Amino acid sequence: MLLIAVAVTVTLAVLVMTLAIRDKDLPPAEPLSPFIHLDERKARIYENLRDLQFELRLGKLSDEDYAASKKALQQELAQVLAETEAMKASLQKKTA
């Protein structure tokens, strides 16, 4: 019986403490970088390029397939880098 009373008391205390926390009492959230999605895309492209080179060394890809796939990935990477530079320029204009 005592165990149940302690469990109920602890549960009520936790519930009251949880409900008593207000949004203003919480620390502010870290601001998210506008470059996160571009950095993730860039990392995936680099990883795909490494995988592509590995598959070429294993003989899973022909030289023609490797060249075509590499070119497509490099074009995608160039686009991501251009988007990153455009975003940086846009942010610099806003702060200036």
PDB file as gemmi writes it, atoms N, CA and C in Angstrom:
CRYST1    1.000    1.000    1.000  90.00  90.00  90.00 P 1                      
ATOM      1  N   MET A   1       0.819  -1.187   0.000  1.00  0.00           N  
ATOM      2  CA  MET A   1       0.000   0.000   0.000  1.00  0.00           C  
ATOM      3  C   MET A   1       0.870   1.261   0.000  1.00  0.00           C  
ATOM      4  N   LEU A   2       1.921   1.217   0.809  1.00  0.00           N  
ATOM      5  CA  LEU A   2       2.839   2.343   0.879  1.00  0.00           C  
ATOM      6  C   LEU A   2       3.530   2.558  -0.473  1.00  0.00           C  
ATOM      7  N   LEU A   3       3.853   1.465  -1.142  1.00  0.00           N  
ATOM      8  CA  LEU A   3       4.509   1.535  -2.452  1.00  0.00           C  
ATOM      9  C   LEU A   3       3.614   2.223  -3.476  1.00  0.00           C  
ATOM     10  N   ILE A   4       2.331   1.923  -3.436  1.00  0.00           N  
ATOM     11  CA  ILE A   4       1.384   2.552  -4.367  1.00  0.00           C  
ATOM     12  C   ILE A   4       1.268   4.043  -4.062  1.00  0.00           C  
ATOM     13  N   ALA A   5       1.222   4.405  -2.797  1.00  0.00           N  
ATOM     14  CA  ALA A   5       1.124   5.813  -2.419  1.00  0.00           C  
ATOM     15  C   ALA A   5       2.364   6.586  -2.870  1.00  0.00           C  
ATOM     16  N   VAL A   6       3.526   5.994  -2.754  1.00  0.00           N  
ATOM     17  CA  VAL A   6       4.759   6.640  -3.195  1.00  0.00           C  
ATOM     18  C   VAL A   6       4.750   6.792  -4.708  1.00  0.00           C  
ATOM     19  N   ALA A   7       4.325   5.756  -5.421  1.00  0.00           N  
ATOM     20  CA  ALA A   7       4.274   5.805  -6.882  1.00  0.00           C  
ATOM     21  C   ALA A   7       3.313   6.885  -7.363  1.00  0.00           C  
ATOM     22  N   VAL A   8       2.163   6.988  -6.735  1.00  0.00           N  
ATOM     23  CA  VAL A   8       1.180   8.001  -7.113  1.00  0.00           C  
ATOM     24  C   VAL A   8       1.738   9.390  -6.810  1.00  0.00           C  
ATOM     25  N   THR A   9       2.389   9.565  -5.691  1.00  0.00           N  
ATOM     26  CA  THR A   9       2.964  10.858  -5.319  1.00  0.00           C  
ATOM     27  C   THR A   9       4.049  11.273  -6.308  1.00  0.00           C  
ATOM     28  N   VAL A  10       4.905  10.350  -6.643  1.00  0.00           N  
ATOM     29  CA  VAL A  10       5.978  10.655  -7.599  1.00  0.00           C  
ATOM     30  C   VAL A  10       5.376  10.991  -8.963  1.00  0.00           C  
ATOM     31  N   THR A  11       4.388  10.236  -9.393  1.00  0.00           N  
ATOM     32  CA  THR A  11       3.740  10.493 -10.680  1.00  0.00           C  
ATOM     33  C   THR A  11       3.097  11.869 -10.690  1.00  0.00           C  
ATOM     34  N   LEU A  12       2.391  12.231  -9.640  1.00  0.00           N  
ATOM     35  CA  LEU A  12       1.768  13.553  -9.563  1.00  0.00           C  
ATOM     36  C   LEU A  12       2.823  14.656  -9.542  1.00  0.00           C  
ATOM     37  N   ALA A  13       3.911  14.444  -8.834  1.00  0.00           N  
ATOM     38  CA  ALA A  13       4.969  15.456  -8.774  1.00  0.00           C  
ATOM     39  C   ALA A  13       5.583  15.671 -10.151  1.00  0.00           C  
ATOM     40  N   VAL A  14       5.825  14.595 -10.861  1.00  0.00           N  
ATOM     41  CA  VAL A  14       6.380  14.703 -12.215  1.00  0.00           C  
ATOM     42  C   VAL A  14       5.392  15.403 -13.135  1.00  0.00           C  
ATOM     43  N   LEU A  15       4.135  15.079 -13.040  1.00  0.00           N  
ATOM     44  CA  LEU A  15       3.112  15.697 -13.873  1.00  0.00           C  
ATOM     45  C   LEU A  15       3.014  17.197 -13.592  1.00  0.00           C  
ATOM     46  N   VAL A  16       3.013  17.577 -12.337  1.00  0.00           N  
ATOM     47  CA  VAL A  16       2.930  18.996 -11.975  1.00  0.00           C  
ATOM     48  C   VAL A  16       4.166  19.734 -12.460  1.00  0.00           C  
ATOM     49  N   MET A  17       5.338  19.162 -12.284  1.00  0.00           N  
ATOM     50  CA  MET A  17       6.580  19.807 -12.724  1.00  0.00           C  
ATOM     51  C   MET A  17       6.602  19.949 -14.253  1.00  0.00           C  
ATOM     52  N   THR A  18       6.108  18.943 -14.950  1.00  0.00           N  
ATOM     53  CA  THR A  18       6.080  19.002 -16.413  1.00  0.00           C  
ATOM     54  C   THR A  18       5.131  20.084 -16.888  1.00  0.00           C  
ATOM     55  N   LEU A  19       3.982  20.180 -16.290  1.00  0.00           N  
ATOM     56  CA  LEU A  19       3.004  21.184 -16.689  1.00  0.00           C  
ATOM     57  C   LEU A  19       3.401  22.586 -16.239  1.00  0.00           C  
ATOM     58  N   ALA A  20       4.238  22.683 -15.207  1.00  0.00           N  
ATOM     59  CA  ALA A  20       4.630  23.983 -14.690  1.00  0.00           C  
ATOM     60  C   ALA A  20       5.705  24.655 -15.543  1.00  0.00           C  
ATOM     61  N   ILE A  21       6.395  23.888 -16.363  1.00  0.00           N  
ATOM     62  CA  ILE A  21       7.450  24.471 -17.207  1.00  0.00           C  
ATOM     63  C   ILE A  21       6.789  25.255 -18.333  1.00  0.00           C  
ATOM     64  N   ARG A  22       7.162  26.512 -18.438  1.00  0.00           N  
ATOM     65  CA  ARG A  22       6.598  27.370 -19.476  1.00  0.00           C  
ATOM     66  C   ARG A  22       7.610  27.512 -20.606  1.00  0.00           C  
ATOM     67  N   ASP A  23       7.123  27.929 -21.773  1.00  0.00           N  
ATOM     68  CA  ASP A  23       8.006  28.102 -22.925  1.00  0.00           C  
ATOM     69  C   ASP A  23       9.109  29.113 -22.648  1.00  0.00           C  
ATOM     70  N   LYS A  24       8.780  30.157 -21.904  1.00  0.00           N  
ATOM     71  CA  LYS A  24       9.801  31.177 -21.634  1.00  0.00           C  
ATOM     72  C   LYS A  24      10.871  30.665 -20.680  1.00  0.00           C  
ATOM     73  N   ASP A  25      10.587  29.586 -19.963  1.00  0.00           N  
ATOM     74  CA  ASP A  25      11.570  29.006 -19.055  1.00  0.00           C  
ATOM     75  C   ASP A  25      12.577  28.120 -19.785  1.00  0.00           C  
ATOM     76  N   LEU A  26      12.244  27.714 -21.000  1.00  0.00           N  
ATOM     77  CA  LEU A  26      13.126  26.845 -21.768  1.00  0.00           C  
ATOM     78  C   LEU A  26      14.177  27.678 -22.491  1.00  0.00           C  
ATOM     79  N   PRO A  27      15.373  27.142 -22.664  1.00  0.00           N  
ATOM     80  CA  PRO A  27      16.386  27.901 -23.399  1.00  0.00           C  
ATOM     81  C   PRO A  27      15.991  28.031 -24.865  1.00  0.00           C  
ATOM     82  N   PRO A  28      16.417  29.104 -25.512  1.00  0.00           N  
ATOM     83  CA  PRO A  28      16.050  29.266 -26.925  1.00  0.00           C  
ATOM     84  C   PRO A  28      16.699  28.184 -27.782  1.00  0.00           C  
ATOM     85  N   ALA A  29      15.997  27.798 -28.802  1.00  0.00           N  
ATOM     86  CA  ALA A  29      16.507  26.762 -29.701  1.00  0.00           C  
ATOM     87  C   ALA A  29      17.647  27.329 -30.532  1.00  0.00           C  
ATOM     88  N   GLU A  30      18.571  26.440 -30.884  1.00  0.00           N  
ATOM     89  CA  GLU A  30      19.684  26.854 -31.738  1.00  0.00           C  
ATOM     90  C   GLU A  30      19.128  27.212 -33.113  1.00  0.00           C  
ATOM     91  N   PRO A  31      19.559  28.322 -33.680  1.00  0.00           N  
ATOM     92  CA  PRO A  31      19.071  28.665 -35.021  1.00  0.00           C  
ATOM     93  C   PRO A  31      19.598  27.677 -36.055  1.00  0.00           C  
ATOM     94  N   LEU A  32      18.724  27.300 -36.955  1.00  0.00           N  
ATOM     95  CA  LEU A  32      19.121  26.360 -38.000  1.00  0.00           C  
ATOM     96  C   LEU A  32      19.791  27.106 -39.134  1.00  0.00           C  
ATOM     97  N   SER A  33      20.838  26.521 -39.635  1.00  0.00           N  
ATOM     98  CA  SER A  33      21.563  27.126 -40.743  1.00  0.00           C  
ATOM     99  C   SER A  33      20.763  26.939 -42.029  1.00  0.00           C  
ATOM    100  N   PRO A  34      20.692  27.975 -42.856  1.00  0.00           N  
ATOM    101  CA  PRO A  34      19.989  27.818 -44.135  1.00  0.00           C  
ATOM    102  C   PRO A  34      20.772  26.952 -45.115  1.00  0.00           C  
ATOM    103  N   PHE A  35      21.989  26.577 -44.745  1.00  0.00           N  
ATOM    104  CA  PHE A  35      22.843  25.782 -45.635  1.00  0.00           C  
ATOM    105  C   PHE A  35      22.791  24.285 -45.339  1.00  0.00           C  
ATOM    106  N   ILE A  36      22.034  23.883 -44.341  1.00  0.00           N  
ATOM    107  CA  ILE A  36      22.034  22.480 -43.926  1.00  0.00           C  
ATOM    108  C   ILE A  36      21.664  21.553 -45.076  1.00  0.00           C  
ATOM    109  N   HIS A  37      20.572  21.841 -45.768  1.00  0.00           N  
ATOM    110  CA  HIS A  37      20.141  20.935 -46.830  1.00  0.00           C  
ATOM    111  C   HIS A  37      21.150  20.901 -47.969  1.00  0.00           C  
ATOM    112  N   LEU A  38      21.812  22.025 -48.241  1.00  0.00           N  
ATOM    113  CA  LEU A  38      22.822  22.044 -49.304  1.00  0.00           C  
ATOM    114  C   LEU A  38      24.074  21.282 -48.881  1.00  0.00           C  
ATOM    115  N   ASP A  39      24.455  21.417 -47.629  1.00  0.00           N  
ATOM    116  CA  ASP A  39      25.610  20.670 -47.126  1.00  0.00           C  
ATOM    117  C   ASP A  39      25.348  19.164 -47.160  1.00  0.00           C  
ATOM    118  N   GLU A  40      24.119  18.772 -46.833  1.00  0.00           N  
ATOM    119  CA  GLU A  40      23.771  17.346 -46.874  1.00  0.00           C  
ATOM    120  C   GLU A  40      23.803  16.821 -48.305  1.00  0.00           C  
ATOM    121  N   ARG A  41      23.262  17.612 -49.247  1.00  0.00           N  
ATOM    122  CA  ARG A  41      23.309  17.198 -50.654  1.00  0.00           C  
ATOM    123  C   ARG A  41      24.741  17.083 -51.147  1.00  0.00           C  
ATOM    124  N   LYS A  42      25.575  18.045 -50.765  1.00  0.00           N  
ATOM    125  CA  LYS A  42      26.974  18.035 -51.185  1.00  0.00           C  
ATOM    126  C   LYS A  42      27.678  16.798 -50.628  1.00  0.00           C  
ATOM    127  N   ALA A  43      27.431  16.464 -49.381  1.00  0.00           N  
ATOM    128  CA  ALA A  43      28.044  15.284 -48.763  1.00  0.00           C  
ATOM    129  C   ALA A  43      27.601  14.008 -49.463  1.00  0.00           C  
ATOM    130  N   ARG A  44      26.302  13.928 -49.826  1.00  0.00           N  
ATOM    131  CA  ARG A  44      25.808  12.745 -50.545  1.00  0.00           C  
ATOM    132  C   ARG A  44      26.467  12.615 -51.913  1.00  0.00           C  
ATOM    133  N   ILE A  45      26.655  13.732 -52.597  1.00  0.00           N  
ATOM    134  CA  ILE A  45      27.279  13.693 -53.919  1.00  0.00           C  
ATOM    135  C   ILE A  45      28.718  13.219 -53.803  1.00  0.00           C  
ATOM    136  N   TYR A  46      29.465  13.752 -52.838  1.00  0.00           N  
ATOM    137  CA  TYR A  46      30.842  13.309 -52.640  1.00  0.00           C  
ATOM    138  C   TYR A  46      30.897  11.818 -52.309  1.00  0.00           C  
ATOM    139  N   GLU A  47      29.978  11.362 -51.491  1.00  0.00           N  
ATOM    140  CA  GLU A  47      29.922   9.942 -51.155  1.00  0.00           C  
ATOM    141  C   GLU A  47      29.625   9.103 -52.403  1.00  0.00           C  
ATOM    142  N   ASN A  48      28.696   9.583 -53.223  1.00  0.00           N  
ATOM    143  CA  ASN A  48      28.381   8.858 -54.459  1.00  0.00           C  
ATOM    144  C   ASN A  48      29.571   8.818 -55.406  1.00  0.00           C  
ATOM    145  N   LEU A  49      30.334   9.908 -55.455  1.00  0.00           N  
ATOM    146  CA  LEU A  49      31.535   9.911 -56.294  1.00  0.00           C  
ATOM    147  C   LEU A  49      32.565   8.900 -55.796  1.00  0.00           C  
ATOM    148  N   ARG A  50      32.730   8.806 -54.478  1.00  0.00           N  
ATOM    149  CA  ARG A  50      33.652   7.809 -53.922  1.00  0.00           C  
ATOM    150  C   ARG A  50      33.169   6.395 -54.232  1.00  0.00           C  
ATOM    151  N   ASP A  51      31.859   6.158 -54.069  1.00  0.00           N  
ATOM    152  CA  ASP A  51      31.305   4.840 -54.380  1.00  0.00           C  
ATOM    153  C   ASP A  51      31.482   4.501 -55.846  1.00  0.00           C  
ATOM    154  N   LEU A  52      31.301   5.486 -56.691  1.00  0.00           N  
ATOM    155  CA  LEU A  52      31.445   5.286 -58.130  1.00  0.00           C  
ATOM    156  C   LEU A  52      32.878   4.870 -58.466  1.00  0.00           C  
ATOM    157  N   GLN A  53      33.832   5.565 -57.877  1.00  0.00           N  
ATOM    158  CA  GLN A  53      35.231   5.237 -58.122  1.00  0.00           C  
ATOM    159  C   GLN A  53      35.565   3.840 -57.591  1.00  0.00           C  
ATOM    160  N   PHE A  54      35.012   3.478 -56.450  1.00  0.00           N  
ATOM    161  CA  PHE A  54      35.225   2.153 -55.874  1.00  0.00           C  
ATOM    162  C   PHE A  54      34.671   1.070 -56.800  1.00  0.00           C  
ATOM    163  N   GLU A  55      33.471   1.300 -57.320  1.00  0.00           N  
ATOM    164  CA  GLU A  55      32.862   0.315 -58.216  1.00  0.00           C  
ATOM    165  C   GLU A  55      33.644   0.192 -59.521  1.00  0.00           C  
ATOM    166  N   LEU A  56      34.239   1.274 -59.991  1.00  0.00           N  
ATOM    167  CA  LEU A  56      35.087   1.207 -61.179  1.00  0.00           C  
ATOM    168  C   LEU A  56      36.309   0.338 -60.899  1.00  0.00           C  
ATOM    169  N   ARG A  57      36.921   0.540 -59.736  1.00  0.00           N  
ATOM    170  CA  ARG A  57      38.101  -0.262 -59.382  1.00  0.00           C  
ATOM    171  C   ARG A  57      37.768  -1.734 -59.237  1.00  0.00           C  
ATOM    172  N   LEU A  58      36.555  -2.036 -58.770  1.00  0.00           N  
ATOM    173  CA  LEU A  58      36.144  -3.437 -58.636  1.00  0.00           C  
ATOM    174  C   LEU A  58      35.773  -4.063 -59.980  1.00  0.00           C  
ATOM    175  N   GLY A  59      35.608  -3.223 -60.988  1.00  0.00           N  
ATOM    176  CA  GLY A  59      35.236  -3.733 -62.301  1.00  0.00           C  
ATOM    177  C   GLY A  59      33.739  -3.861 -62.503  1.00  0.00           C  
ATOM    178  N   LYS A  60      32.953  -3.274 -61.630  1.00  0.00           N  
ATOM    179  CA  LYS A  60      31.497  -3.341 -61.764  1.00  0.00           C  
ATOM    180  C   LYS A  60      30.978  -2.361 -62.810  1.00  0.00           C  
ATOM    181  N   LEU A  61      31.788  -1.344 -63.139  1.00  0.00           N  
ATOM    182  CA  LEU A  61      31.379  -0.327 -64.109  1.00  0.00           C  
ATOM    183  C   LEU A  61      32.364  -0.290 -65.266  1.00  0.00           C  
ATOM    184  N   SER A  62      31.822  -0.034 -66.442  1.00  0.00           N  
ATOM    185  CA  SER A  62      32.697   0.195 -67.583  1.00  0.00           C  
ATOM    186  C   SER A  62      33.211   1.626 -67.517  1.00  0.00           C  
ATOM    187  N   ASP A  63      34.255   1.912 -68.275  1.00  0.00           N  
ATOM    188  CA  ASP A  63      34.804   3.263 -68.293  1.00  0.00           C  
ATOM    189  C   ASP A  63      33.772   4.271 -68.790  1.00  0.00           C  
ATOM    190  N   GLU A  64      32.955   3.869 -69.758  1.00  0.00           N  
ATOM    191  CA  GLU A  64      31.939   4.775 -70.306  1.00  0.00           C  
ATOM    192  C   GLU A  64      30.864   5.081 -69.266  1.00  0.00           C  
ATOM    193  N   ASP A  65      30.412   4.044 -68.566  1.00  0.00           N  
ATOM    194  CA  ASP A  65      29.400   4.253 -67.526  1.00  0.00           C  
ATOM    195  C   ASP A  65      29.947   5.121 -66.394  1.00  0.00           C  
ATOM    196  N   TYR A  66      31.198   4.867 -66.038  1.00  0.00           N  
ATOM    197  CA  TYR A  66      31.834   5.659 -64.986  1.00  0.00           C  
ATOM    198  C   TYR A  66      31.905   7.130 -65.396  1.00  0.00           C  
ATOM    199  N   ALA A  67      32.347   7.369 -66.620  1.00  0.00           N  
ATOM    200  CA  ALA A  67      32.492   8.751 -67.091  1.00  0.00           C  
ATOM    201  C   ALA A  67      31.139   9.458 -67.126  1.00  0.00           C  
ATOM    202  N   ALA A  68      30.109   8.781 -67.599  1.00  0.00           N  
ATOM    203  CA  ALA A  68      28.778   9.393 -67.678  1.00  0.00           C  
ATOM    204  C   ALA A  68      28.219   9.683 -66.286  1.00  0.00           C  
ATOM    205  N   SER A  69      28.356   8.727 -65.390  1.00  0.00           N  
ATOM    206  CA  SER A  69      27.843   8.918 -64.027  1.00  0.00           C  
ATOM    207  C   SER A  69      28.626   9.995 -63.295  1.00  0.00           C  
ATOM    208  N   LYS A  70      29.940   9.999 -63.481  1.00  0.00           N  
ATOM    209  CA  LYS A  70      30.774  11.002 -62.837  1.00  0.00           C  
ATOM    210  C   LYS A  70      30.417  12.393 -63.335  1.00  0.00           C  
ATOM    211  N   LYS A  71      30.201  12.513 -64.629  1.00  0.00           N  
ATOM    212  CA  LYS A  71      29.850  13.816 -65.194  1.00  0.00           C  
ATOM    213  C   LYS A  71      28.522  14.314 -64.626  1.00  0.00           C  
ATOM    214  N   ALA A  72      27.535  13.418 -64.527  1.00  0.00           N  
ATOM    215  CA  ALA A  72      26.234  13.807 -63.980  1.00  0.00           C  
ATOM    216  C   ALA A  72      26.363  14.252 -62.524  1.00  0.00           C  
ATOM    217  N   LEU A  73      27.153  13.525 -61.743  1.00  0.00           N  
ATOM    218  CA  LEU A  73      27.345  13.901 -60.340  1.00  0.00           C  
ATOM    219  C   LEU A  73      28.104  15.217 -60.213  1.00  0.00           C  
ATOM    220  N   GLN A  74      29.082  15.428 -61.079  1.00  0.00           N  
ATOM    221  CA  GLN A  74      29.824  16.682 -61.033  1.00  0.00           C  
ATOM    222  C   GLN A  74      28.935  17.862 -61.419  1.00  0.00           C  
ATOM    223  N   GLN A  75      28.035  17.651 -62.363  1.00  0.00           N  
ATOM    224  CA  GLN A  75      27.099  18.718 -62.730  1.00  0.00           C  
ATOM    225  C   GLN A  75      26.162  19.032 -61.573  1.00  0.00           C  
ATOM    226  N   GLU A  76      25.700  18.000 -60.892  1.00  0.00           N  
ATOM    227  CA  GLU A  76      24.828  18.210 -59.733  1.00  0.00           C  
ATOM    228  C   GLU A  76      25.591  18.941 -58.624  1.00  0.00           C  
ATOM    229  N   LEU A  77      26.853  18.561 -58.424  1.00  0.00           N  
ATOM    230  CA  LEU A  77      27.676  19.222 -57.418  1.00  0.00           C  
ATOM    231  C   LEU A  77      27.886  20.697 -57.772  1.00  0.00           C  
ATOM    232  N   ALA A  78      28.120  20.985 -59.045  1.00  0.00           N  
ATOM    233  CA  ALA A  78      28.291  22.372 -59.478  1.00  0.00           C  
ATOM    234  C   ALA A  78      27.027  23.177 -59.199  1.00  0.00           C  
ATOM    235  N   GLN A  79      25.877  22.561 -59.401  1.00  0.00           N  
ATOM    236  CA  GLN A  79      24.604  23.240 -59.147  1.00  0.00           C  
ATOM    237  C   GLN A  79      24.447  23.529 -57.648  1.00  0.00           C  
ATOM    238  N   VAL A  80      24.795  22.565 -56.821  1.00  0.00           N  
ATOM    239  CA  VAL A  80      24.696  22.755 -55.367  1.00  0.00           C  
ATOM    240  C   VAL A  80      25.649  23.861 -54.910  1.00  0.00           C  
ATOM    241  N   LEU A  81      26.870  23.859 -55.438  1.00  0.00           N  
ATOM    242  CA  LEU A  81      27.827  24.894 -55.066  1.00  0.00           C  
ATOM    243  C   LEU A  81      27.359  26.270 -55.531  1.00  0.00           C  
ATOM    244  N   ALA A  82      26.740  26.334 -56.709  1.00  0.00           N  
ATOM    245  CA  ALA A  82      26.213  27.608 -57.208  1.00  0.00           C  
ATOM    246  C   ALA A  82      25.064  28.092 -56.313  1.00  0.00           C  
ATOM    247  N   GLU A  83      24.209  27.177 -55.885  1.00  0.00           N  
ATOM    248  CA  GLU A  83      23.116  27.544 -54.978  1.00  0.00           C  
ATOM    249  C   GLU A  83      23.672  28.062 -53.654  1.00  0.00           C  
ATOM    250  N   THR A  84      24.730  27.424 -53.164  1.00  0.00           N  
ATOM    251  CA  THR A  84      25.349  27.856 -51.921  1.00  0.00           C  
ATOM    252  C   THR A  84      25.906  29.268 -52.055  1.00  0.00           C  
ATOM    253  N   GLU A  85      26.606  29.518 -53.150  1.00  0.00           N  
ATOM    254  CA  GLU A  85      27.167  30.859 -53.371  1.00  0.00           C  
ATOM    255  C   GLU A  85      26.062  31.906 -53.523  1.00  0.00           C  
ATOM    256  N   ALA A  86      24.994  31.564 -54.221  1.00  0.00           N  
ATOM    257  CA  ALA A  86      23.875  32.486 -54.390  1.00  0.00           C  
ATOM    258  C   ALA A  86      23.224  32.805 -53.040  1.00  0.00           C  
ATOM    259  N   MET A  87      23.096  31.786 -52.212  1.00  0.00           N  
ATOM    260  CA  MET A  87      22.492  31.990 -50.893  1.00  0.00           C  
ATOM    261  C   MET A  87      23.407  32.863 -50.028  1.00  0.00           C  
ATOM    262  N   LYS A  88      24.714  32.628 -50.088  1.00  0.00           N  
ATOM    263  CA  LYS A  88      25.657  33.454 -49.332  1.00  0.00           C  
ATOM    264  C   LYS A  88      25.584  34.914 -49.778  1.00  0.00           C  
ATOM    265  N   ALA A  89      25.521  35.122 -51.081  1.00  0.00           N  
ATOM    266  CA  ALA A  89      25.429  36.489 -51.603  1.00  0.00           C  
ATOM    267  C   ALA A  89      24.127  37.151 -51.158  1.00  0.00           C  
ATOM    268  N   SER A  90      23.051  36.393 -51.171  1.00  0.00           N  
ATOM    269  CA  SER A  90      21.756  36.925 -50.751  1.00  0.00           C  
ATOM    270  C   SER A  90      21.776  37.309 -49.270  1.00  0.00           C  
ATOM    271  N   LEU A  91      22.381  36.479 -48.450  1.00  0.00           N  
ATOM    272  CA  LEU A  91      22.466  36.780 -47.028  1.00  0.00           C  
ATOM    273  C   LEU A  91      23.369  37.973 -46.747  1.00  0.00           C  
ATOM    274  N   GLN A  92      24.424  38.123 -47.535  1.00  0.00           N  
ATOM    275  CA  GLN A  92      25.312  39.260 -47.349  1.00  0.00           C  
ATOM    276  C   GLN A  92      24.608  40.564 -47.727  1.00  0.00           C  
ATOM    277  N   LYS A  93      23.760  40.520 -48.755  1.00  0.00           N  
ATOM    278  CA  LYS A  93      23.006  41.714 -49.141  1.00  0.00           C  
ATOM    279  C   LYS A  93      22.028  42.128 -48.047  1.00  0.00           C  
ATOM    280  N   LYS A  94      21.420  41.137 -47.390  1.00  0.00           N  
ATOM    281  CA  LYS A  94      20.463  41.433 -46.337  1.00  0.00           C  
ATOM    282  C   LYS A  94      21.132  42.070 -45.125  1.00  0.00           C  
ATOM    283  N   THR A  95      22.360  41.643 -44.827  1.00  0.00           N  
ATOM    284  CA  THR A  95      23.043  42.178 -43.654  1.00  0.00           C  
ATOM    285  C   THR A  95      23.737  43.499 -43.941  1.00  0.00           C  
ATOM    286  N   ALA A  96      23.962  43.796 -45.216  1.00  0.00           N  
ATOM    287  CA  ALA A  96      24.669  45.047 -45.552  1.00  0.00           C  
ATOM    288  C   ALA A  96      23.740  46.233 -45.575  1.00  0.00           C  
TER     289      ALA A  96                                                      
END                                                                             
